């Protein structure tokens, strides 16, 4: 491994330049005017795969944006890892808030700034560079690898679901590897073993058939905005719990081992609060902040609107009012069941004086890994070697629906090794990636591929796909 790690350290400057090329491509998946940029970025990823020695590289067209595949399968008897990442990014607007151009990678005060640098281009490139070091120094990889890099993660990943179902045999593996998450904090390398699920809803309340004068009609007709606000206010009880009957019925409680691990984490509630800018932290009574954001389900109103919202005054009773809200789910909660419970509760809360339209925009499962699995434990050892510090196991409050889907589809462990930090502005102006995490991340991934090569067939599940 010494020659591999030395090679990585000697090429940091080149990695920076390659990351600059990658980030310079405005691969914004949500806007049609960037379709050419998306295609160009897919080709860049494919060329990068070929340059490091991956084989069978293909750019698969889809009904949306391309999926890039590559593999190297010449390590008989060794595990096969399937890496998933994405090359598409969020729009850079508002541009005026960027301190440096969003499409020009800039190093400032120890951080790399550019749109997509942490989500997810920088983290994808780390894997390429770790594997490149093995190919340059040893002419082979310690394990078998397969890569799928998509271009629609930021817009729902619609076509990769179809791709995975269609190409399941091509993607057979022993473990799924993802780097699209964060560390607990600076200097705390972290293995993520849990993600919350997600359901997203929209409810529209209609009262009168048109907007009405509030003086002539106020007090005599139902006001959809008043009613909707009353309904939304009844979704939580005084202890911060979701007040929907049956909502907590299937929640899997933390194990004793998990509670011990969480309690030992160097997590500062004060620092967390300062990061948010909130005057104080709130949430479900009897739970710590870490439990609330990682291991407990929640419901949040994401947007509410209706009537007149322009400048100045306009005294009207709006015809309609709309709220968008979402639930974050934990292990054993079924999204379809939760959606039925939410719909039933909303319909129960709505008075007969209004009509309602209830829409389910998305449903996604929670995901939880057994963190004692050998492929997961290999991640902890690799992070400690790469960063020279003790690694921890964490969950994340966010959702990556594809992770749960792939886990359910392949029945294989999923290992999440993320190198971002919670305050690095993914999706916001001045997105950044810590330079040290980028460099040590490459080292730790090289160690990870080496560690996985030592995991025997029986302990990883008794099946080698090659």
C-alpha positions as CSV (number, residue, x, y, z in Angstrom):
1,X,0.0,0.0,0.0
2,X,2.9,2.4,0.5
3,X,3.5,2.9,-3.2
4,X,-0.2,3.5,-3.7
5,X,-0.5,6.1,-0.9
6,X,2.7,7.8,-2.0
7,X,1.4,8.0,-5.6
8,X,-1.8,9.7,-4.3
9,X,0.1,12.3,-2.2
10,X,2.4,13.1,-5.2
11,X,-0.6,13.8,-7.5
12,X,-2.7,16.2,-5.3
13,X,-2.1,19.1,-7.7
14,X,-3.2,17.2,-10.7
15,X,-6.4,16.0,-8.9
16,X,-7.2,19.7,-8.2
17,X,-6.9,20.5,-11.9
18,X,-9.1,17.5,-12.9
19,X,-11.7,18.5,-10.4
20,X,-11.6,22.0,-11.8
21,X,-12.4,20.5,-15.3
22,X,-15.2,18.4,-13.9
23,X,-16.8,21.4,-12.0
24,X,-16.5,23.7,-14.9
25,X,-19.2,21.8,-16.8
26,X,-22.6,23.3,-15.8
27,X,-24.4,20.0,-15.7
28,X,-27.7,21.3,-14.3
29,X,-30.1,18.5,-14.7
30,X,-33.3,20.5,-14.1
31,X,-33.0,22.9,-17.0
32,X,-33.4,22.0,-20.7
33,X,-30.9,24.6,-21.8
34,X,-28.1,22.5,-20.1
35,X,-28.9,19.3,-22.0
36,X,-25.7,19.7,-24.0
37,X,-23.7,20.3,-20.9
38,X,-25.2,17.2,-19.3
39,X,-24.1,15.1,-22.3
40,X,-20.7,16.7,-22.2
41,X,-20.3,15.9,-18.6
42,X,-21.4,12.2,-19.1
43,X,-18.7,11.9,-21.8
44,X,-16.1,13.5,-19.4
45,X,-17.0,10.9,-16.7
46,X,-16.7,8.1,-19.3
47,X,-13.3,9.3,-20.4
48,X,-12.2,9.5,-16.8
49,X,-13.2,5.9,-16.3
50,X,-11.2,4.8,-19.4
51,X,-8.2,6.8,-18.4
52,X,-7.9,5.1,-15.0
53,X,-8.2,1.6,-16.5
54,X,-11.9,0.7,-16.1
55,X,-13.3,-1.5,-18.9
56,X,-16.7,-1.9,-20.7
57,X,-17.3,1.8,-20.3
58,X,-20.6,2.8,-21.8
59,X,-22.8,5.9,-21.8
60,X,-26.3,4.6,-21.6
61,X,-28.9,6.9,-23.1
62,X,-32.2,7.2,-21.2
63,X,-35.5,9.0,-21.7
64,X,-33.8,11.8,-19.6
65,X,-30.1,12.2,-19.0
66,X,-27.4,9.5,-19.6
67,X,-26.1,6.9,-17.2
68,X,-22.4,6.1,-17.3
69,X,-21.2,2.6,-16.6
70,X,-17.7,1.0,-16.2
71,X,-16.2,-2.0,-14.5
72,X,-13.0,-3.9,-13.8
73,X,-13.6,-7.6,-13.0
74,X,-10.2,-9.3,-12.9
75,X,-9.8,-10.2,-9.2
76,X,-11.1,-13.7,-8.9
77,X,-12.3,-14.7,-5.5
78,X,-12.4,-11.1,-4.3
79,X,-15.5,-9.1,-3.5
80,X,-17.3,-7.0,-6.1
81,X,-18.3,-3.5,-5.1
82,X,-20.9,-1.4,-7.1
83,X,-20.3,2.3,-6.7
84,X,-23.1,4.8,-7.3
85,X,-22.7,8.5,-7.7
86,X,-24.1,11.4,-9.8
87,X,-22.6,14.0,-12.1
88,X,-25.6,16.4,-12.3
89,X,-25.8,19.5,-10.1
90,X,-28.3,22.0,-8.8
91,X,-28.7,25.4,-10.5
92,X,-26.1,28.0,-9.3
93,X,-28.6,30.8,-8.8
94,X,-28.7,33.3,-7.1
95,X,-25.3,34.1,-8.7
96,X,-24.9,37.4,-6.8
97,X,-24.4,35.5,-3.6
98,X,-21.4,33.6,-4.8
99,X,-18.0,35.0,-3.7
100,X,-16.3,33.3,-6.6
101,X,-17.7,32.1,-10.0
102,X,-19.7,28.9,-9.4
103,X,-18.3,27.1,-12.5
104,X,-14.6,27.9,-11.7
105,X,-13.1,25.8,-8.9
106,X,-11.5,28.2,-6.4
107,X,-9.3,27.4,-3.4
108,X,-9.9,29.8,-0.5
109,X,-9.0,29.4,3.1
110,X,-8.6,25.6,2.9
111,X,-11.8,25.0,1.0
112,X,-12.6,24.2,-2.6
113,X,-15.5,26.3,-3.9
114,X,-17.7,25.4,-6.9
115,X,-21.2,24.2,-7.7
116,X,-21.2,20.4,-7.4
117,X,-17.8,20.2,-5.7
118,X,-19.2,18.3,-2.7
119,X,-22.5,17.1,-4.2
120,X,-21.3,15.0,-5.8
121,X,-18.4,15.6,-8.3
122,X,-15.6,15.8,-5.8
123,X,-16.7,12.7,-4.0
124,X,-17.0,10.7,-7.3
125,X,-13.6,11.9,-8.4
126,X,-12.1,10.6,-5.1
127,X,-13.0,7.1,-6.0
128,X,-11.6,7.4,-9.5
129,X,-8.3,8.7,-8.1
130,X,-8.0,5.9,-5.4
131,X,-8.5,3.3,-8.1
132,X,-6.1,5.0,-10.5
133,X,-3.3,4.7,-7.9
134,X,-3.7,1.0,-7.8
135,X,-3.7,0.7,-11.5
136,X,-0.6,2.8,-11.9
137,X,1.4,1.2,-9.1
138,X,0.2,-2.4,-9.1
139,X,-1.3,-2.8,-12.6
140,X,-4.5,-4.2,-11.0
141,X,-7.2,-3.5,-8.4
142,X,-7.4,-5.4,-5.1
143,X,-11.2,-6.0,-5.7
144,X,-13.7,-6.1,-8.5
145,X,-15.5,-2.9,-9.2
146,X,-18.5,-1.6,-11.1
147,X,-19.5,2.0,-11.4
148,X,-22.9,3.6,-12.3
149,X,-22.8,7.4,-12.4
150,X,-26.2,9.1,-13.2
151,X,-27.3,12.5,-14.4
152,X,-30.7,12.9,-12.7
153,X,-30.1,12.6,-9.0
154,X,-31.0,16.2,-8.4
155,X,-34.3,15.7,-10.3
156,X,-35.6,12.5,-8.8
157,X,-33.5,9.7,-10.4
158,X,-36.5,8.6,-12.4
159,X,-34.6,6.7,-15.2
160,X,-31.9,5.0,-13.1
161,X,-34.7,3.0,-11.3
162,X,-35.7,1.6,-14.7
163,X,-32.0,1.1,-15.6
164,X,-31.4,-0.9,-12.4
165,X,-34.4,-3.2,-13.0
166,X,-33.4,-3.7,-16.6
167,X,-29.7,-4.3,-16.0
168,X,-29.9,-6.2,-12.7
169,X,-27.6,-9.0,-13.9
170,X,-25.0,-6.4,-15.1
171,X,-25.0,-4.8,-11.6
172,X,-24.7,-8.0,-9.5
173,X,-22.4,-7.3,-6.6
174,X,-21.4,-8.1,-3.0
175,X,-21.8,-4.6,-1.7
176,X,-23.1,-1.1,-2.7
177,X,-20.8,1.9,-2.2
178,X,-22.0,5.5,-2.1
179,X,-20.2,8.7,-1.3
180,X,-22.8,11.4,-1.3
181,X,-23.2,12.1,2.5
182,X,-21.3,14.1,5.2
183,X,-19.1,13.5,8.1
184,X,-20.3,14.4,11.6
185,X,-17.9,17.3,11.7
186,X,-14.5,18.6,10.8
187,X,-11.9,16.0,11.8
188,X,-14.5,13.3,12.6
189,X,-14.4,10.7,9.8
190,X,-17.8,9.0,9.7
191,X,-19.5,5.9,8.4
192,X,-23.2,6.5,7.7
193,X,-25.4,3.5,8.5
194,X,-28.9,5.0,8.3
195,X,-31.0,7.4,6.2
196,X,-34.5,8.5,6.8
197,X,-37.3,7.8,4.3
198,X,-39.5,10.5,2.7
199,X,-43.1,11.2,1.8
200,X,-44.0,14.5,0.2
201,X,-47.6,15.8,0.0
202,X,-49.6,18.7,-1.2
203,X,-53.1,19.7,-0.1
204,X,-55.2,22.4,-1.8
205,X,-58.3,23.8,0.0
206,X,-61.0,25.5,-2.0
207,X,-63.8,27.6,-0.5
208,X,-65.6,30.1,-2.8
209,X,-65.2,29.6,-6.5
210,X,-63.4,33.0,-6.9
211,X,-61.5,35.5,-4.7
212,X,-64.0,37.7,-2.8
213,X,-64.0,41.1,-1.2
214,X,-63.2,40.6,2.5
215,X,-65.5,43.4,3.6
216,X,-68.5,42.3,1.6
217,X,-68.1,38.6,2.3
218,X,-65.8,38.2,5.3
219,X,-67.5,36.3,8.2
220,X,-70.1,34.7,5.9
221,X,-68.0,32.4,3.6
222,X,-65.3,29.9,4.4
223,X,-61.8,31.4,4.2
224,X,-59.5,28.6,2.8
225,X,-56.4,30.3,4.3
226,X,-57.8,30.4,7.8
227,X,-59.0,26.8,7.5
228,X,-55.7,25.5,6.1
229,X,-53.7,27.2,8.9
230,X,-56.0,25.6,11.5
231,X,-55.5,22.2,9.9
232,X,-51.7,22.5,9.7
233,X,-51.6,23.7,13.3
234,X,-53.2,20.4,14.4
235,X,-50.6,18.1,12.8
236,X,-48.4,18.3,16.0
237,X,-49.3,18.0,19.7
238,X,-47.9,20.2,22.5
239,X,-44.9,17.8,23.0
240,X,-43.7,18.1,19.4
241,X,-45.0,14.7,18.3
242,X,-46.8,14.2,15.0
243,X,-50.5,14.0,15.9
244,X,-51.6,11.6,13.2
245,X,-53.1,8.4,14.7
246,X,-50.9,5.4,13.9
247,X,-47.9,7.5,12.8
248,X,-45.5,6.0,15.3
249,X,-46.9,2.4,15.3
250,X,-44.0,0.8,13.3
251,X,-41.1,2.9,14.4
252,X,-38.1,0.8,15.2
253,X,-36.5,1.9,18.5
254,X,-32.8,2.4,18.9
255,X,-30.9,-0.6,20.2
256,X,-28.9,-0.4,23.4
257,X,-25.7,-0.5,21.3
258,X,-26.9,2.3,19.1
259,X,-27.8,4.5,22.1
260,X,-24.3,3.9,23.5
261,X,-22.7,4.8,20.1
262,X,-24.8,8.0,19.8
263,X,-24.2,9.1,23.4
264,X,-20.4,8.7,22.8
265,X,-20.4,10.9,19.6
266,X,-18.6,14.3,19.9
267,X,-21.9,16.1,19.0
268,X,-22.3,19.6,20.3
269,X,-26.0,20.8,20.5
270,X,-24.7,24.4,21.0
271,X,-22.6,24.3,17.9
272,X,-25.5,22.7,16.0
273,X,-27.8,25.5,17.1
274,X,-25.3,28.1,16.1
275,X,-25.1,26.6,12.6
276,X,-28.9,27.0,12.2
277,X,-29.1,30.5,13.5
278,X,-32.2,29.6,15.5
279,X,-32.7,31.1,19.0
280,X,-33.2,27.6,20.5
281,X,-33.6,24.0,19.5
282,X,-37.1,22.4,19.6
283,X,-38.6,19.0,18.8
284,X,-40.1,15.8,20.1
285,X,-40.1,15.9,23.9
286,X,-37.8,13.4,25.6
287,X,-35.5,13.0,22.6
288,X,-32.0,14.4,22.1
289,X,-31.2,16.5,19.0
290,X,-29.3,13.6,17.5
291,X,-32.2,11.2,18.0
292,X,-34.7,13.8,16.5
293,X,-32.8,14.3,13.3
294,X,-31.6,10.7,12.8
295,X,-33.8,8.2,14.5
296,X,-37.2,9.7,14.9
297,X,-39.8,10.4,12.2
298,X,-40.9,14.0,11.6
299,X,-43.4,16.1,9.7
300,X,-42.6,19.6,8.4
301,X,-44.6,22.1,6.4
302,X,-42.4,23.1,3.5
303,X,-44.6,25.8,2.0
304,X,-48.0,27.5,2.4
305,X,-49.6,30.0,0.2
306,X,-52.9,31.5,-1.0
307,X,-54.7,34.8,-1.6
308,X,-52.8,38.0,-2.1
309,X,-49.0,37.9,-1.5
310,X,-47.9,40.9,-3.5
311,X,-46.7,44.3,-2.4
312,X,-49.0,46.5,-0.4
313,X,-52.6,45.6,0.7
314,X,-55.4,43.8,-1.1
315,X,-58.4,42.9,1.1
316,X,-59.6,39.6,-0.4
317,X,-60.7,36.2,0.7
318,X,-58.7,33.8,-1.5
319,X,-60.5,31.1,-3.3
320,X,-57.8,28.5,-2.6
321,X,-55.0,27.9,-0.2
322,X,-52.2,25.3,-0.6
323,X,-49.7,23.7,1.7
324,X,-46.8,21.4,0.8
325,X,-45.5,19.2,3.6
326,X,-43.3,16.2,4.1
327,X,-42.6,13.4,6.5
328,X,-39.2,11.9,7.2
329,X,-39.5,8.2,8.1
330,X,-37.3,5.7,10.0
331,X,-36.7,2.0,9.8
332,X,-39.9,-0.2,9.5
333,X,-42.2,2.6,8.6
334,X,-43.9,1.9,5.3
335,X,-44.3,5.0,3.1
336,X,-47.5,3.8,1.5
337,X,-49.0,3.2,4.9
338,X,-47.9,6.6,6.2
339,X,-49.4,8.3,3.1
340,X,-52.8,6.6,3.8
341,X,-52.7,7.7,7.4
342,X,-51.8,11.3,6.5
343,X,-54.5,11.5,3.8
344,X,-57.1,10.1,6.2
345,X,-56.1,12.6,8.9
346,X,-56.2,15.6,6.5
347,X,-59.6,14.6,5.3
348,X,-60.8,14.3,8.9
349,X,-59.5,17.7,9.7
350,X,-61.2,19.5,6.7
351,X,-64.6,21.0,7.5
352,X,-67.5,20.3,5.1
353,X,-67.5,23.9,4.0
354,X,-64.5,23.4,1.8
355,X,-63.3,20.8,-0.8
356,X,-59.8,19.4,-0.7
357,X,-57.4,18.0,-3.2
358,X,-54.7,15.8,-1.7
359,X,-51.6,14.9,-3.8
360,X,-48.8,12.5,-3.0
361,X,-45.6,13.7,-4.8
362,X,-43.2,11.1,-3.7
363,X,-42.6,8.1,-1.4
364,X,-39.2,6.7,-0.3
365,X,-38.2,4.0,2.2
366,X,-35.8,4.6,5.1
367,X,-32.6,2.6,5.0
368,X,-30.7,1.1,7.9
369,X,-27.5,-1.0,7.7
370,X,-26.1,-3.6,10.1
371,X,-23.0,-1.7,11.1
372,X,-21.3,-4.9,12.3
373,X,-21.2,-6.2,8.7
374,X,-17.6,-6.9,7.6
375,X,-17.9,-4.5,4.5
376,X,-19.2,-1.8,6.8
377,X,-16.6,-2.3,9.5
378,X,-13.9,-2.2,6.7
379,X,-15.1,1.4,6.1
380,X,-14.4,2.4,9.7
381,X,-10.8,0.9,9.6
382,X,-10.1,2.6,6.2
383,X,-11.3,6.0,7.4
384,X,-9.1,5.7,10.5
385,X,-6.0,4.9,8.4
386,X,-6.7,7.6,5.9
387,X,-7.5,10.4,8.4
388,X,-5.3,9.2,11.3
389,X,-8.3,9.7,13.7
390,X,-11.0,7.6,15.3
391,X,-14.0,7.1,13.0
392,X,-17.6,7.0,14.2
393,X,-20.9,5.5,13.1
394,X,-23.6,8.0,12.3
395,X,-27.0,8.3,10.7
396,X,-28.3,11.1,8.5
397,X,-31.7,12.8,8.7
398,X,-31.9,13.2,4.9
399,X,-33.0,10.7,2.3
400,X,-31.4,9.0,-0.6
401,X,-34.3,6.9,-2.0
402,X,-32.0,5.1,-4.4
403,X,-30.0,3.7,-1.6
404,X,-33.0,2.0,-0.1
405,X,-34.2,0.8,-3.5
406,X,-30.8,-0.7,-4.4
407,X,-30.5,-2.4,-1.0
408,X,-34.0,-3.9,-1.4
409,X,-33.3,-4.9,-5.0
410,X,-29.9,-6.5,-4.5
411,X,-30.2,-7.7,-0.9
412,X,-26.6,-6.6,-0.3
413,X,-25.1,-4.2,2.3
414,X,-24.8,-0.6,1.4
415,X,-21.7,1.3,2.6
416,X,-21.9,5.1,2.8
417,X,-18.6,6.8,3.1
418,X,-19.1,10.6,2.8
419,X,-16.6,13.4,2.9
420,X,-18.7,16.5,3.0
421,X,-19.4,18.6,6.1
422,X,-22.8,19.7,7.3
423,X,-22.2,23.4,6.6
424,X,-20.7,23.2,3.1
425,X,-23.7,24.7,1.3
426,X,-24.7,21.9,-1.0
427,X,-27.6,23.2,-3.2
428,X,-26.8,26.8,-2.0
429,X,-24.4,29.6,-3.1
430,X,-20.8,29.1,-2.1
431,X,-20.9,25.3,-2.1
432,X,-17.6,24.0,-0.9
433,X,-15.5,20.9,0.0
434,X,-12.8,21.0,2.5
435,X,-9.4,20.4,0.8
436,X,-8.0,18.2,3.5
437,X,-11.1,16.0,3.4
438,X,-10.7,15.7,-0.4
439,X,-7.1,14.6,-0.1
440,X,-7.5,12.3,2.9
441,X,-10.7,11.0,1.4
442,X,-8.8,9.6,-1.6
443,X,-6.3,8.0,0.8
444,X,-9.1,6.5,2.9
445,X,-10.8,5.1,-0.2
446,X,-7.6,3.4,-1.3
447,X,-7.4,1.9,2.1
448,X,-11.0,0.8,1.8
449,X,-10.6,-1.1,-1.4
450,X,-7.6,-2.8,0.1
451,X,-9.5,-3.6,3.4
452,X,-12.4,-5.1,1.4
453,X,-10.0,-7.4,-0.5
454,X,-9.3,-9.1,2.8
455,X,-13.0,-9.8,3.6
456,X,-13.6,-13.5,2.9
457,X,-16.5,-15.0,0.9
458,X,-18.3,-16.5,3.9
459,X,-18.3,-13.3,6.1
460,X,-19.5,-11.1,3.3
461,X,-22.6,-13.3,2.6
462,X,-21.3,-16.4,0.9
463,X,-21.7,-15.4,-2.7
464,X,-19.2,-14.1,-5.2
465,X,-20.8,-12.8,-8.4
466,X,-17.7,-13.6,-10.4
